Amino acid sequence: MKMSLISPLLALSLCASLAGGGALAETGATLKAQKARYSAAMALRAEAPEEAAAAMIALAQAGYPRAMDRLAYFHTKGQGVPLDLDAARALYEQAVAAGYERSLISLGKLALKSGDLELAEDSLREAVAKGVDKAAPVLAWAHATDRLGERSDPARGIAELRRLAAQDSRDAQIFLLAGLLKQPDAPGAAAEVLTRLETRAAEGDAKAAEGLLRYYRLRGLGSETAGTRAALLETPGMRAKIRVEEGLYLAVEREPARFWLASEALLNSAPNPVFARALTVTSKLNKNAYIRVLQAELTALGYRTGRPSPYLNAPLIRAVNAFCRDTGITDSCRLGPLKSVTIKAVAAELAARRAPPVAG
């Protein structure tokens, strides 16, 4: 069965209907079968997000808490279901009630995003108290980076991250770099942590490579780390969104005059879920490079955009306006084709309609 969307009310009603628990036993399905169905649904999420969401709905209705957690995540990203943070919160809470304590971390992060700082701290504290893996570094990171507002204790967060990093917690090491970016004057063994993460990255640890890329870029070290960042981008297993976005930042720093070529190559390789964000980043780095990609994408969709050009011209403006009308985002486009709100809306719609990149 293929479902196009799940309504927020359905997501919320799942919580009410499953509040008594035991639904998993009532289905007669074994845990092994539930895990197999979950894995099959996850395999669909990139190319068939709506089908993946439909499968997760069925598993959540059957009482499988890990599916509730994943369905909540889908709602936070709008993957196969509407973007709905209230539905996501309800599903995370139900997953916790059903015994999936790892959802406490996700609930805490979601609460940080929505500004419910009391819920965020309480959820993360409970996760730490229950010994949930990785909960302690996340709570310390929230303090170190002032994510908890007035509840934040940056010094305490940095100290806790240093303690956990010394115990060789990769997450704490990555979070410590983020804390030191936010609190540059805080005491911290940045050099030692960098060495440890660089060793991890050299051994193929993609998460370590991602953390280093972000740190080096945000520190503004520029040419000092260009070679290192280029090597880090080759780490196997790196998430596409990091590879593409950090690749764009590095390309504009290293060869700004040829950025249009590098950006086209990176965007052409970007999976559709990554494309919208990457195109928005491109627009911030170089409007002419953005215009070239925009023109190519609209042309591929059948719009008449005029001769290839890095400049905004009348045919392309008409094509953008027609695309906005056709996709129902006219209100977002009313300020002009190069305004940030327009670019984000157009990028999202292009990502939903473009052909997937060819593998290899």
GUTI-640444 format. One record per residue (C-alpha): residue number from 0; residue in one letter; x, y, z. Coordinates in Angstrom, 1 decimal, always signed. Each point is the difference from the previous one (the first is absolute). Example, Ala and Ser with C-alpha at 12.3 -4.5 7.8 and 13.67 -1.06 7.14 Angstrom:
[0 A [+12.3 -4.5 +7.8]]
[1 S [+1.4 +3.4 -0.7]]
! end
This chain:
[0 M [+0.0 +0.0 +0.0]]
[1 K [+1.2 +3.4 -0.9]]
[2 M [-1.0 +3.0 +2.1]]
[3 S [+0.7 +3.5 -1.2]]
[4 L [-0.1 +1.7 +3.4]]
[5 I [-0.7 -0.6 +3.7]]
[6 S [-2.1 +2.7 +1.7]]
[7 P [+1.2 +1.5 +3.2]]
[8 L [-3.2 -1.2 +1.6]]
[9 L [+0.8 -3.6 -0.9]]
[10 A [+3.5 +0.4 +1.5]]
[11 L [-1.5 +1.3 +3.2]]
[12 S [-2.8 -2.6 +0.1]]
[13 L [+2.7 -2.7 -0.2]]
[14 C [+1.2 +1.1 +3.4]]
[15 A [-3.5 -0.2 +1.5]]
[16 S [-0.7 -3.4 -1.5]]
[17 L [+3.3 -1.5 +1.1]]
[18 A [+0.0 +1.5 +3.5]]
[19 G [-1.0 -3.3 +1.5]]
[20 G [+2.9 -1.8 -1.6]]
[21 G [-0.1 -3.7 -0.9]]
[22 A [-1.0 +0.7 -3.6]]
[23 L [+3.1 -1.8 -1.2]]
[24 A [-1.0 -3.2 +1.7]]
[25 E [-3.6 +0.3 -1.3]]
[26 T [+1.3 -0.1 -3.6]]
[27 G [+1.6 -3.3 +0.6]]
[28 A [+3.1 +1.2 -1.9]]
[29 T [+3.4 -0.9 +1.4]]
[30 L [+2.6 +2.6 +0.8]]
[31 K [+2.2 -1.5 -2.7]]
[32 A [-2.8 +0.6 -2.6]]
[33 Q [-0.5 +3.5 +1.2]]
[34 K [+3.7 +0.7 -0.3]]
[35 A [+0.0 -1.4 -3.6]]
[36 R [-2.9 +2.2 -0.9]]
[37 Y [+1.7 +3.0 +1.5]]
[38 S [+3.2 -0.6 -1.9]]
[39 A [-2.0 -0.4 -3.3]]
[40 A [-1.8 +3.3 +0.7]]
[41 M [+3.3 +1.8 +0.7]]
[42 A [+1.4 -1.3 -3.3]]
[43 L [-2.9 +1.8 -1.8]]
[44 R [+0.5 +3.4 +1.7]]
[45 A [+2.3 +1.6 -2.6]]
[46 E [-1.7 -1.0 -3.2]]
[47 A [-3.6 -0.5 +1.2]]
[48 P [-0.5 +2.1 +3.2]]
[49 E [-3.8 -0.2 -0.1]]
[50 E [+0.1 -3.8 -0.1]]
[51 A [+2.6 -0.1 +2.8]]
[52 A [-2.3 +2.2 +2.1]]
[53 A [-3.0 -2.2 -0.7]]
[54 A [+2.0 -3.0 +1.1]]
[55 M [+1.1 +1.8 +3.2]]
[56 I [-3.7 +1.0 +0.7]]
[57 A [-1.0 -3.7 -0.2]]
[58 L [+2.9 -1.0 +2.4]]
[59 A [-0.8 +2.8 +2.4]]
[60 Q [-3.7 -1.0 +0.0]]
[61 A [+1.2 -3.5 +0.8]]
[62 G [+1.8 +1.4 +3.1]]
[63 Y [+3.6 -0.1 -1.2]]
[64 P [+1.7 +2.8 +1.9]]
[65 R [+3.0 +0.4 -2.3]]
[66 A [-2.4 +0.7 -2.9]]
[67 M [-1.7 +2.7 +2.1]]
[68 D [+3.4 +1.6 +0.5]]
[69 R [+0.8 -0.1 -3.7]]
[70 L [-3.4 +1.2 -1.0]]
[71 A [+0.5 +2.9 +2.4]]
[72 Y [+3.3 +0.8 -1.8]]
[73 F [-1.7 -0.1 -3.3]]
[74 H [-2.4 +2.7 +1.3]]
[75 T [+2.9 +2.2 +1.1]]
[76 K [+1.4 -0.1 -3.6]]
[77 G [-3.2 -0.2 -2.0]]
[78 Q [+1.2 -3.3 -1.6]]
[79 G [-3.0 -1.8 -1.4]]
[80 V [-2.3 +1.7 +2.5]]
[81 P [-0.8 +3.6 +0.8]]
[82 L [+2.5 +2.0 +1.9]]
[83 D [-1.7 +0.1 +3.4]]
[84 L [+2.0 +0.4 +3.2]]
[85 D [-3.0 -0.5 +2.2]]
[86 A [-0.7 -3.4 -1.5]]
[87 A [+3.7 -0.8 +0.3]]
[88 R [+0.0 +0.9 +3.7]]
[89 A [-3.1 -2.1 +0.7]]
[90 L [+1.6 -3.0 -1.8]]
[91 Y [+3.3 +0.4 +1.9]]
[92 E [-1.9 +0.1 +3.3]]
[93 Q [-1.9 -3.1 -1.0]]
[94 A [+3.2 -1.8 -0.9]]
[95 V [+1.4 +0.8 +3.4]]
[96 A [-3.1 -1.2 +1.7]]
[97 A [+0.3 -3.2 -2.0]]
[98 G [+3.5 -0.6 +1.3]]
[99 Y [+2.2 +1.5 -2.7]]
[100 E [+2.1 +2.2 +2.3]]
[101 R [+2.2 +1.2 -2.8]]
[102 S [-2.9 +2.2 -1.1]]
[103 L [+0.7 +2.1 +3.1]]
[104 I [+3.0 +1.4 -1.8]]
[105 S [-2.0 +0.8 -3.2]]
[106 L [-2.7 +1.5 +2.1]]
[107 G [+2.5 +2.2 +1.8]]
[108 K [+1.5 +1.2 -3.3]]
[109 L [-3.4 +0.7 -1.4]]
[110 A [-1.0 +2.0 +3.1]]
[111 L [+3.2 +2.0 -0.4]]
[112 K [-1.0 +0.8 -3.6]]
[113 S [-3.5 +1.1 +1.0]]
[114 G [+1.2 +2.0 +3.0]]
[115 D [-1.5 -2.2 +2.7]]
[116 L [+3.1 +0.1 +2.1]]
[117 E [-1.5 -1.5 +3.1]]
[118 L [-1.1 -3.1 -1.9]]
[119 A [+3.4 -0.1 -1.8]]
[120 E [+2.0 +0.0 +3.2]]
[121 D [-2.4 -2.4 +1.8]]
[122 S [+0.1 -2.5 -2.9]]
[123 L [+3.8 +0.1 -0.3]]
[124 R [+0.4 -0.3 +3.7]]
[125 E [-2.3 -3.0 +0.1]]
[126 A [+1.9 -1.6 -2.9]]
[127 V [+3.3 +0.5 +1.9]]
[128 A [-1.5 -1.4 +3.2]]
[129 K [-1.2 -3.1 -1.9]]
[130 G [+3.4 -0.5 -1.5]]
[131 V [-1.1 +0.5 -3.5]]
[132 D [+3.1 -0.2 -2.3]]
[133 K [+1.2 +3.5 -1.2]]
[134 A [-2.4 +1.9 +2.3]]
[135 A [+2.7 +1.4 +2.2]]
[136 P [+1.9 +1.7 -2.9]]
[137 V [-3.2 +1.4 -1.4]]
[138 L [-1.0 +1.6 +3.3]]
[139 A [+3.5 +1.4 +0.5]]
[140 W [+0.0 +1.3 -3.5]]
[141 A [-3.3 +1.8 +0.6]]
[142 H [+1.5 +1.7 +3.0]]
[143 A [+3.3 +0.8 -1.7]]
[144 T [-1.6 +1.6 -3.0]]
[145 D [-2.7 +2.0 +1.9]]
[146 R [-2.8 -2.0 -1.6]]
[147 L [-1.8 -0.1 +3.3]]
[148 G [-0.3 +3.8 +0.3]]
[149 E [+0.0 +1.2 +3.6]]
[150 R [+0.2 -3.7 +1.1]]
[151 S [+3.4 -0.3 -1.7]]
[152 D [+3.2 -0.4 +2.0]]
[153 P [+2.7 +0.3 -2.7]]
[154 A [+2.9 -0.5 +2.4]]
[155 R [-1.6 -3.2 +1.3]]
[156 G [-0.7 -1.2 -3.5]]
[157 I [+3.6 +0.6 -1.2]]
[158 A [+1.3 -1.8 +3.1]]
[159 E [-2.3 -3.0 -0.5]]
[160 L [+0.9 -0.2 -3.7]]
[161 R [+3.7 +0.1 +0.9]]
[162 R [-0.5 -2.8 +2.5]]
[163 L [-1.9 -2.2 -2.5]]
[164 A [+2.4 +0.8 -2.8]]
[165 A [+2.9 -1.1 +2.2]]
[166 Q [-1.8 -3.4 +0.3]]
[167 D [+0.1 -0.2 -3.8]]
[168 S [-3.6 +0.8 -0.7]]
[169 R [-0.1 +1.0 -3.6]]
[170 D [-3.3 +1.9 +0.4]]
[171 A [+1.5 +1.9 +2.9]]
[172 Q [+3.1 +0.9 -2.0]]
[173 I [-2.2 +1.3 -2.9]]
[174 F [-2.3 +1.9 +2.3]]
[175 L [+3.0 +1.5 +1.8]]
[176 L [+1.1 +1.6 -3.2]]
[177 A [-3.5 +1.5 -0.3]]
[178 G [+0.2 +1.2 +3.5]]
[179 L [+3.4 +1.6 -0.5]]
[180 L [-1.3 +1.8 -3.1]]
[181 K [-2.8 +1.5 +2.1]]
[182 Q [+2.2 +0.6 +3.1]]
[183 P [+3.4 +0.9 -1.6]]
[184 D [+1.4 +1.2 +3.3]]
[185 A [-0.9 -3.1 +1.9]]
[186 P [+2.8 -2.2 +1.1]]
[187 G [+0.1 -3.1 -2.2]]
[188 A [+2.5 -2.4 -1.4]]
[189 A [-0.9 +0.8 -3.6]]
[190 A [+3.4 -1.2 -1.4]]
[191 E [-0.3 -3.4 +1.7]]
[192 V [-3.6 -0.5 -1.2]]
[193 L [+0.9 +1.0 -3.5]]
[194 T [+2.8 -2.5 -0.1]]
[195 R [-2.3 -2.8 +1.2]]
[196 L [-2.7 +0.9 -2.5]]
[197 E [+2.5 +0.2 -2.8]]
[198 T [+1.2 -3.5 +0.9]]
[199 R [-3.5 -1.3 -0.1]]
[200 A [-0.7 +1.7 -3.3]]
[201 A [+3.2 -1.5 -1.5]]
[202 E [-1.3 -3.4 +1.1]]
[203 G [-3.2 +0.6 -1.9]]
[204 D [-2.3 +1.5 +2.7]]
[205 A [-2.4 +2.1 -2.0]]
[206 K [-1.6 +1.7 +3.0]]
[207 A [+3.4 +1.1 +1.2]]
[208 A [+0.8 +1.4 -3.5]]
[209 E [-3.3 +1.9 +0.0]]
[210 G [+0.7 +1.6 +3.3]]
[211 L [+3.4 +1.1 -1.0]]
[212 L [-1.3 +1.5 -3.3]]
[213 R [-2.5 +2.1 +1.8]]
[214 Y [+2.5 +1.1 +2.7]]
[215 Y [+2.7 +1.0 -2.5]]
[216 R [-2.4 +1.9 -2.2]]
[217 L [-1.7 +1.9 +2.9]]
[218 R [+3.4 +0.8 +1.5]]
[219 G [+0.7 +1.9 -3.2]]
[220 L [+3.4 -1.5 -0.5]]
[221 G [-0.3 +0.1 -3.8]]
[222 S [+3.1 -1.0 -1.9]]
[223 E [+1.6 -1.4 +3.2]]
[224 T [-2.3 -3.0 -0.1]]
[225 A [-1.1 -0.2 -3.7]]
[226 G [+2.1 -3.1 -0.7]]
[227 T [-1.2 -1.7 +3.2]]
[228 R [-3.6 +0.8 -0.8]]
[229 A [+0.4 -1.3 -3.5]]
[230 A [+1.3 -3.3 +1.3]]
[231 L [-2.7 -0.2 +2.6]]
[232 L [-2.7 +0.3 -2.7]]
[233 E [+1.3 -3.3 -1.5]]
[234 T [-0.8 -1.9 +3.2]]
[235 P [-2.2 -3.0 -0.9]]
[236 G [-3.5 +0.0 +1.5]]
[237 M [-0.3 +3.7 +0.4]]
[238 R [-3.6 +1.2 -0.2]]
[239 A [-0.9 +1.6 -3.3]]
[240 K [-1.3 +3.2 +1.5]]
[241 I [+3.4 +0.6 +1.7]]
[242 R [+2.0 -1.0 -3.0]]
[243 V [-1.9 +2.3 -2.3]]
[244 E [-0.3 +3.0 +2.3]]
[245 E [+3.5 -0.1 +1.3]]
[246 G [+1.2 -0.6 -3.5]]
[247 L [-1.7 +3.2 -1.1]]
[248 Y [+1.6 +2.0 +2.8]]
[249 L [+3.4 -1.4 -0.8]]
[250 A [-0.4 +0.6 -3.8]]
[251 V [-0.8 +3.7 +0.4]]
[252 E [+3.0 +0.5 +2.3]]
[253 R [+2.5 -1.8 -2.2]]
[254 E [-1.0 +1.1 -3.5]]
[255 P [-2.7 +2.6 +0.1]]
[256 A [+0.3 +0.8 -3.7]]
[257 R [-0.8 -3.6 -0.9]]
[258 F [-2.7 -0.5 +2.7]]
[259 W [-2.7 -0.2 -2.6]]
[260 L [+1.5 -3.2 -1.3]]
[261 A [+0.6 -1.6 +3.4]]
[262 S [-3.5 +0.9 +1.2]]
[263 E [-1.6 -1.5 -3.1]]
[264 A [+1.8 -3.2 +0.5]]
[265 L [-0.8 -0.2 +3.7]]
[266 L [-3.7 +0.8 -0.5]]
[267 N [-0.3 -2.5 -2.9]]
[268 S [+1.3 -2.7 +2.4]]
[269 A [-2.3 +1.0 +2.9]]
[270 P [-2.8 -2.3 +0.9]]
[271 N [-3.4 +1.7 -0.3]]
[272 P [-0.5 +0.3 +3.8]]
[273 V [+3.4 +1.9 +0.2]]
[274 F [-0.5 +2.1 -3.2]]
[275 A [-2.2 +2.7 +1.5]]
[276 R [+2.4 +0.9 +2.8]]
[277 A [+3.0 -0.2 -2.3]]
[278 L [-1.6 +2.3 -2.6]]
[279 T [-0.9 +2.5 +2.7]]
[280 V [+3.7 +0.0 +1.3]]
[281 T [+1.1 +0.5 -3.6]]
[282 S [-2.1 +3.1 -0.3]]
[283 K [+1.6 +1.4 +3.1]]
[284 L [+3.5 -0.6 -1.3]]
[285 N [-0.5 +1.1 -3.6]]
[286 K [-3.2 +1.2 -1.6]]
[287 N [+1.3 -0.5 -3.5]]
[288 A [+0.8 -3.6 +0.7]]
[289 Y [-3.5 -0.4 +1.5]]
[290 I [-1.6 +1.5 -3.1]]
[291 R [+1.8 -2.4 -2.3]]
[292 V [-1.3 -3.0 +2.0]]
[293 L [-3.5 +1.5 +0.3]]
[294 Q [-0.1 +0.5 -3.8]]
[295 A [+1.2 -3.6 -0.7]]
[296 E [-2.6 -1.5 +2.5]]
[297 L [-2.9 +2.0 -1.4]]
[298 T [+1.0 -0.9 -3.6]]
[299 A [+0.1 -3.7 +0.9]]
[300 L [-3.6 +0.4 +1.3]]
[301 G [-1.1 +1.4 -3.3]]
[302 Y [+0.0 +3.8 +0.7]]
[303 R [+1.3 +2.4 -2.6]]
[304 T [+2.9 +1.8 +1.7]]
[305 G [+1.9 +1.5 -3.0]]
[306 R [+3.6 -0.4 -0.9]]
[307 P [+2.3 -1.4 +2.8]]
[308 S [+1.3 +2.9 +2.1]]
[309 P [+1.2 +0.7 +3.5]]
[310 Y [-2.1 +3.1 +0.0]]
[311 L [-3.6 +0.5 +0.9]]
[312 N [-1.8 +0.9 -3.2]]
[313 A [-3.6 +0.5 -1.2]]
[314 P [-0.6 -3.6 -1.2]]
[315 L [+1.3 -1.5 +3.2]]
[316 I [-2.1 +2.4 +2.1]]
[317 R [-3.1 -1.0 -1.9]]
[318 A [+1.0 -3.7 +0.5]]
[319 V [+0.4 +0.5 +3.7]]
[320 N [-3.4 +1.8 +0.3]]
[321 A [-1.6 -2.8 -2.0]]
[322 F [+1.6 -2.7 +2.2]]
[323 C [-1.2 +1.8 +3.1]]
[324 R [-3.6 +0.2 -1.3]]
[325 D [+0.1 -3.7 -1.1]]
[326 T [+1.2 -1.2 +3.4]]
[327 G [-2.2 +2.2 +2.1]]
[328 I [+2.7 +2.1 +1.6]]
[329 T [-0.8 +3.3 -1.5]]
[330 D [-0.2 +1.7 +3.4]]
[331 S [+3.5 -1.1 +0.8]]
[332 C [+1.3 +1.3 -3.4]]
[333 R [-1.7 +3.5 +0.1]]
[334 L [+3.1 +1.8 +1.3]]
[335 G [+2.1 -0.9 -3.0]]
[336 P [+2.0 -3.0 -1.3]]
[337 L [+3.2 +0.8 +1.9]]
[338 K [-1.5 +0.6 +3.4]]
[339 S [+0.9 -2.7 +2.6]]
[340 V [-3.6 -1.0 +0.7]]
[341 T [-0.6 -0.5 -3.8]]
[342 I [+3.2 -2.0 -0.4]]
[343 K [-0.8 -2.3 +2.9]]
[344 A [-3.5 -0.6 -1.3]]
[345 V [+1.1 -0.6 -3.6]]
[346 A [+2.9 -2.3 +1.1]]
[347 A [-2.4 -2.1 +2.0]]
[348 E [-2.4 -0.4 -2.9]]
[349 L [+2.8 -0.8 -2.4]]
[350 A [+1.4 -2.6 +2.3]]
[351 A [-3.4 -1.7 +0.0]]
[352 R [-0.2 -0.1 -3.8]]
[353 R [+3.5 -0.5 -1.3]]
[354 A [+1.2 -3.3 -1.3]]
[355 P [+2.1 -1.9 +2.5]]
[356 P [+3.8 +0.3 -0.7]]
[357 V [+1.5 -2.9 -1.9]]
[358 A [+2.0 -2.3 +2.3]]
[359 G [+3.8 +0.0 -0.5]]
! end
